[in-house]
């Protein structure tokens, strides 16, 4: 479909089924000896020729040193996770057979963005032509989830409700302390590099429903600001092609169990946002400038810092973000049998503890790559 055919986008949502789930995980492609980024996507893509399931499940991202594995449409979260385990297990086996390792941190610790090659697709040629340095600089890796939503107005209102929860999800997911060969001092350098550079990115405005959102997209189209809706890179958005709400705020996760726990929590947040909207639960939407305070704290300190209770204007330990989101989503989680379990420390915290103990940058990254290899290739159960 024409991705800016807004009548057709509304029809796609009208035909969508509530609470179907899709999971997308992005991995860096590495030399297993040096752990340098290597341009291996085209080789891996060609190598899927003999595996139809894997061939339909892998996708390219901006650079040739990145590969994405996609679950496809699961009937629910549990089906999507089962589909994803099988697909990424095949991907890791294929990568090893082709002489590659795969990494799952939000950024590569030392890769030079100037040496990375943009993949040759019409979409990414357009991205590069439109953004230039901003596109070249974006060597990042993340975890996305999609949840099916019947009716586009409900989808927009669900995204509205998710806005203040996005920094909490980011803090939980933080897994990228290194960038450009140095300790950035941040917990999510990926977010600073991508979200603070790309246009139409980060936490969206609150629109109140489809009419206002449609007016905004029509403005972008009429002023030649975009030619496809995916050029709206917000951290949560209605996805016109799939009829879903997509959340895309989170860093890639070092271990499979963390990735599944985080995907489960994101699905629960979207489902609860939908439920709150359907039930007419009152909610005062915070101003963007207030949400941005928590975004910065999540980027800078992750779960080691303090976040702000925006309603009460009080700080709380960032680790409580997990409990707060679990408490908010308890009703839908009980119905959908979602019970994510998170480790004592997230990826950025584990890396920082190694740094504090005297480990080198290369040793820290090697430990993460080993954890990724040992967990993603086998599959886990949440």
C-alpha positions as CSV (number, residue, x, y, z in Angstrom):
1,X,0.0,0.0,0.0
2,X,1.0,3.6,-0.4
3,X,2.3,4.3,3.1
4,X,0.8,7.7,3.1
5,X,-2.6,6.6,2.0
6,X,-4.3,7.6,5.3
7,X,-7.8,6.2,4.4
8,X,-6.2,2.8,3.7
9,X,-4.2,3.1,6.9
10,X,-7.5,3.5,8.8
11,X,-8.9,0.5,7.0
12,X,-5.9,-1.6,8.0
13,X,-6.5,-0.8,11.7
14,X,-10.3,-1.5,11.2
15,X,-9.4,-5.0,10.1
16,X,-6.7,-5.6,12.7
17,X,-7.1,-8.0,15.6
18,X,-6.5,-6.8,19.1
19,X,-3.4,-8.1,21.0
20,X,-1.6,-10.0,18.2
21,X,2.2,-9.5,18.9
22,X,5.3,-9.1,16.8
23,X,8.9,-9.0,18.1
24,X,11.9,-7.4,16.3
25,X,15.4,-7.8,17.6
26,X,18.4,-6.1,16.0
27,X,22.0,-7.6,16.2
28,X,25.4,-6.3,15.3
29,X,27.4,-8.5,12.9
30,X,30.9,-9.1,14.2
31,X,34.2,-10.7,13.4
32,X,34.3,-13.5,16.1
33,X,38.0,-13.0,16.7
34,X,38.3,-9.2,16.9
35,X,34.6,-8.4,17.6
36,X,34.8,-5.6,15.0
37,X,31.7,-4.7,13.1
38,X,31.8,-6.4,9.7
39,X,29.5,-5.9,6.7
40,X,27.9,-9.3,6.6
41,X,24.2,-8.7,6.0
42,X,24.2,-9.5,2.3
43,X,26.1,-12.7,2.9
44,X,23.8,-13.8,5.7
45,X,20.8,-12.9,3.6
46,X,22.0,-15.0,0.7
47,X,22.8,-17.9,3.0
48,X,19.1,-18.1,4.1
49,X,18.2,-19.3,0.6
50,X,17.9,-22.9,1.8
51,X,15.8,-22.0,4.9
52,X,12.5,-20.4,3.8
53,X,11.4,-19.7,7.4
54,X,14.6,-17.8,8.2
55,X,14.6,-16.1,4.8
56,X,11.2,-14.5,5.5
57,X,12.3,-13.6,9.1
58,X,15.5,-11.7,8.6
59,X,15.6,-8.1,7.5
60,X,18.3,-5.5,6.9
61,X,18.6,-2.3,8.8
62,X,20.5,0.8,8.0
63,X,24.0,-0.6,7.8
64,X,25.4,-3.8,6.4
65,X,26.9,-4.7,9.8
66,X,23.4,-5.2,11.3
67,X,20.7,-7.8,10.9
68,X,17.2,-8.0,12.3
69,X,15.2,-11.1,13.2
70,X,11.4,-10.8,13.2
71,X,8.9,-13.1,14.8
72,X,6.1,-12.3,12.3
73,X,2.5,-12.1,13.7
74,X,2.0,-14.1,16.8
75,X,-1.6,-14.8,18.0
76,X,-0.5,-13.5,21.4
77,X,2.7,-12.8,23.3
78,X,3.5,-16.4,24.0
79,X,3.1,-17.4,20.4
80,X,5.3,-14.5,19.3
81,X,8.1,-15.4,21.7
82,X,8.0,-19.1,20.6
83,X,8.2,-18.0,17.0
84,X,11.1,-15.7,17.8
85,X,13.1,-18.3,19.7
86,X,13.0,-20.7,16.7
87,X,13.9,-18.0,14.2
88,X,16.8,-16.4,16.2
89,X,18.1,-19.9,17.0
90,X,18.4,-20.6,13.3
91,X,19.9,-17.1,12.8
92,X,22.7,-17.7,15.3
93,X,23.5,-21.1,13.9
94,X,23.6,-19.7,10.4
95,X,25.8,-16.8,11.5
96,X,28.3,-19.2,13.1
97,X,28.4,-21.4,10.0
98,X,29.2,-18.3,7.9
99,X,32.0,-17.2,10.2
100,X,30.2,-14.4,12.1
101,X,29.3,-13.6,15.7
102,X,26.3,-11.5,16.7
103,X,26.2,-8.8,19.4
104,X,23.3,-7.4,21.3
105,X,24.2,-4.0,22.9
106,X,22.6,-0.7,22.0
107,X,25.9,0.5,20.4
108,X,29.1,-1.1,19.3
109,X,31.7,0.1,21.8
110,X,34.4,1.3,19.3
111,X,33.3,1.0,15.7
112,X,33.9,4.0,13.5
113,X,30.6,5.1,11.9
114,X,32.6,6.5,9.0
115,X,33.6,3.0,7.9
116,X,30.1,1.6,7.9
117,X,28.2,1.0,4.6
118,X,24.5,1.8,4.1
119,X,22.7,-1.2,2.7
120,X,21.5,-0.9,-0.9
121,X,17.7,-0.7,-0.6
122,X,15.3,2.0,-1.9
123,X,14.2,2.8,1.6
124,X,17.6,3.3,3.1
125,X,18.9,5.1,0.1
126,X,16.1,7.6,0.7
127,X,17.0,7.7,4.4
128,X,20.7,8.4,3.6
129,X,19.8,11.0,1.0
130,X,17.5,12.8,3.3
131,X,19.5,12.7,6.5
132,X,23.2,12.5,5.5
133,X,25.4,12.7,8.6
134,X,22.4,12.0,10.9
135,X,21.9,8.7,9.1
136,X,25.6,7.8,8.9
137,X,26.0,8.4,12.6
138,X,23.2,6.0,13.5
139,X,25.0,2.7,14.2
140,X,22.5,1.5,16.9
141,X,20.7,-1.7,17.8
142,X,17.3,-2.0,19.5
143,X,14.3,-4.1,20.5
144,X,10.9,-3.3,19.1
145,X,7.5,-4.8,19.8
146,X,4.2,-4.5,17.9
147,X,0.7,-5.1,19.3
148,X,-2.3,-5.3,17.1
149,X,-5.0,-2.7,17.7
150,X,-8.5,-2.7,16.2
151,X,-9.4,0.9,15.3
152,X,-6.8,3.6,14.5
153,X,-8.3,6.1,17.0
154,X,-7.7,3.6,19.8
155,X,-4.2,3.1,18.6
156,X,-3.4,6.9,18.7
157,X,-4.9,7.2,22.2
158,X,-2.9,4.2,23.4
159,X,0.3,5.9,22.2
160,X,-0.8,9.0,24.0
161,X,-1.1,7.1,27.3
162,X,2.3,5.4,26.8
163,X,4.2,8.7,26.6
164,X,5.2,9.0,30.3
165,X,6.0,5.3,30.6
166,X,8.6,5.4,27.7
167,X,11.5,6.8,29.9
168,X,10.8,4.0,32.4
169,X,11.1,1.4,29.7
170,X,14.3,3.0,28.5
171,X,15.9,3.0,31.9
172,X,15.0,-0.7,32.3
173,X,16.5,-1.5,28.9
174,X,19.7,0.7,29.1
175,X,22.6,-1.3,27.6
176,X,24.9,1.0,25.7
177,X,27.5,2.8,27.9
178,X,30.2,2.8,25.2
179,X,30.4,4.9,22.0
180,X,33.2,5.9,19.7
181,X,35.8,3.9,21.6
182,X,35.2,5.5,25.0
183,X,33.0,5.2,28.0
184,X,30.3,7.8,27.3
185,X,29.4,8.2,30.9
186,X,25.8,7.4,29.8
187,X,23.7,4.2,30.3
188,X,22.1,4.5,26.9
189,X,24.4,6.2,24.5
190,X,22.2,4.6,21.7
191,X,19.3,6.9,22.7
192,X,21.5,10.0,22.8
193,X,23.0,9.1,19.4
194,X,19.7,8.2,17.6
195,X,16.8,9.8,19.4
196,X,18.4,13.1,19.9
197,X,19.6,13.3,16.3
198,X,16.8,12.0,14.1
199,X,13.9,14.3,13.2
200,X,10.4,13.4,14.4
201,X,11.9,11.2,17.0
202,X,11.7,10.6,20.7
203,X,8.5,10.9,22.8
204,X,5.6,12.1,20.6
205,X,3.1,14.8,21.4
206,X,-0.3,13.8,22.8
207,X,-2.8,14.0,19.9
208,X,-6.1,12.9,21.6
209,X,-7.1,10.7,18.7
210,X,-6.9,9.9,15.0
211,X,-8.2,13.2,13.5
212,X,-5.4,15.3,15.0
213,X,-2.8,12.7,14.2
214,X,-4.0,12.4,10.7
215,X,-3.9,16.2,10.3
216,X,-0.2,16.1,11.4
217,X,0.7,13.4,8.9
218,X,-1.1,15.3,6.2
219,X,0.9,18.4,7.1
220,X,4.1,16.5,6.8
221,X,3.0,15.0,3.5
222,X,1.8,18.4,2.1
223,X,5.0,20.1,3.0
224,X,7.2,17.4,1.5
225,X,8.6,16.6,4.9
226,X,8.1,12.9,4.5
227,X,7.2,10.5,1.7
228,X,6.5,7.4,3.9
229,X,5.0,7.2,7.4
230,X,8.1,5.3,8.7
231,X,9.9,8.6,8.5
232,X,8.1,9.5,11.7
233,X,10.6,7.8,14.0
234,X,8.9,8.3,17.3
235,X,9.6,6.0,20.2
236,X,6.0,4.8,20.1
237,X,3.8,5.1,17.0
238,X,0.8,3.6,15.2
239,X,2.2,1.4,12.4
240,X,0.1,2.0,9.3
241,X,1.2,-1.1,7.4
242,X,0.6,-3.6,10.2
243,X,-2.3,-2.1,12.2
244,X,-0.3,-2.1,15.4
245,X,1.1,0.1,18.1
246,X,4.9,-0.1,17.9
247,X,7.1,0.7,20.9
248,X,10.8,1.2,19.8
249,X,12.4,3.0,22.8
250,X,14.6,0.1,24.1
251,X,18.2,-0.8,23.7
252,X,19.0,-4.3,22.4
253,X,19.4,-6.8,25.3
254,X,22.5,-8.8,26.0
255,X,20.6,-12.0,27.0
256,X,17.6,-13.7,25.6
257,X,15.9,-13.8,28.9
258,X,16.2,-10.0,29.3
259,X,14.9,-9.5,25.7
260,X,11.9,-11.6,26.4
261,X,11.1,-10.1,29.7
262,X,11.4,-6.6,28.3
263,X,9.3,-7.5,25.2
264,X,6.7,-8.9,27.6
265,X,6.6,-5.8,29.7
266,X,6.2,-3.6,26.6
267,X,3.3,-5.7,25.4
268,X,1.7,-5.4,28.8
269,X,2.1,-1.6,28.7
270,X,0.5,-1.3,25.3
271,X,-2.4,-3.7,26.4
272,X,-3.0,-1.7,29.6
273,X,-2.9,1.6,27.7
274,X,-5.6,0.2,25.4
275,X,-7.6,-1.0,28.4
276,X,-7.4,2.3,30.1
277,X,-8.6,4.1,27.0
278,X,-11.5,1.6,26.5
279,X,-12.5,2.0,30.1
280,X,-12.3,5.8,30.1
281,X,-9.8,5.9,32.9
282,X,-9.0,9.6,33.6
283,X,-5.4,10.6,32.8
284,X,-3.7,14.0,32.7
285,X,-1.1,13.9,30.0
286,X,2.2,15.4,31.1
287,X,3.8,18.2,29.2
288,X,6.6,17.1,26.9
289,X,9.1,19.1,28.9
290,X,8.3,17.0,32.0
291,X,8.7,13.7,30.2
292,X,12.0,14.9,28.8
293,X,13.4,15.2,32.3
294,X,12.9,11.5,32.8
295,X,14.2,10.7,29.4
296,X,17.5,12.5,30.2
297,X,17.7,10.7,33.5
298,X,17.2,7.3,31.8
299,X,19.8,8.1,29.2
300,X,22.4,9.3,31.7
301,X,21.9,7.0,34.7
302,X,19.6,4.2,33.7
303,X,18.6,2.1,36.7
304,X,21.4,3.5,38.7
305,X,19.8,6.9,39.0
306,X,16.5,8.4,40.1
307,X,13.4,9.1,38.1
308,X,10.6,11.6,38.8
309,X,7.1,10.8,39.7
310,X,5.6,13.5,37.4
311,X,2.3,13.6,39.2
312,X,3.8,14.2,42.6
313,X,6.9,16.0,41.5
314,X,9.0,13.7,43.7
315,X,12.1,11.5,42.9
316,X,12.2,7.8,43.3
317,X,15.0,5.2,42.7
318,X,15.0,4.3,39.1
319,X,14.9,0.6,39.9
320,X,11.4,1.1,41.1
321,X,10.4,1.7,37.4
322,X,10.0,-2.1,37.1
323,X,7.6,-2.4,40.0
324,X,5.7,0.7,38.9
325,X,5.1,-0.7,35.4
326,X,4.2,-4.1,36.8
327,X,1.7,-2.6,39.2
328,X,0.1,-0.5,36.5
329,X,-0.2,-3.4,34.1
330,X,-1.3,-6.0,36.7
331,X,-4.9,-6.3,35.4
332,X,-4.0,-7.1,31.8
333,X,-1.0,-9.2,32.8
334,X,-3.2,-11.4,34.9
335,X,-5.5,-12.0,31.9
336,X,-2.7,-12.5,29.4
337,X,-0.5,-14.6,31.8
338,X,2.5,-12.2,31.5
339,X,4.9,-12.3,34.3
340,X,8.3,-10.9,33.2
341,X,11.3,-11.5,35.5
342,X,14.3,-9.1,35.3
343,X,17.8,-9.7,36.6
344,X,19.2,-7.7,39.6
345,X,21.2,-5.5,37.2
346,X,20.5,-4.6,33.6
347,X,23.0,-4.6,30.8
348,X,24.5,-1.2,31.4
349,X,24.8,-1.8,35.1
350,X,26.6,-5.1,34.5
351,X,29.0,-3.5,32.1
352,X,29.7,-0.6,34.5
353,X,30.4,-3.0,37.4
354,X,33.0,-4.7,35.2
355,X,34.5,-1.3,34.4
356,X,34.6,-0.4,38.1
357,X,36.4,-3.7,38.8
358,X,39.1,-2.9,36.3
359,X,38.0,-4.7,33.2
360,X,39.0,-3.2,29.8
361,X,36.5,-2.0,27.3
362,X,37.3,-5.0,25.1
363,X,36.8,-7.4,28.0
364,X,33.5,-5.9,28.8
365,X,32.2,-6.2,25.3
366,X,33.5,-9.8,24.9
367,X,31.6,-10.8,28.0
368,X,28.4,-9.4,26.6
369,X,28.9,-11.1,23.2
370,X,29.5,-14.4,25.0
371,X,26.3,-14.0,27.0
372,X,24.4,-13.2,23.8
373,X,25.8,-16.2,22.0
374,X,25.1,-18.6,24.9
375,X,21.5,-17.5,25.5
376,X,20.0,-16.4,22.2
377,X,21.0,-19.5,20.3
378,X,19.3,-21.9,22.8
379,X,16.0,-20.1,23.6
380,X,14.5,-19.4,27.0
381,X,11.1,-19.4,28.6
382,X,9.7,-16.4,30.5
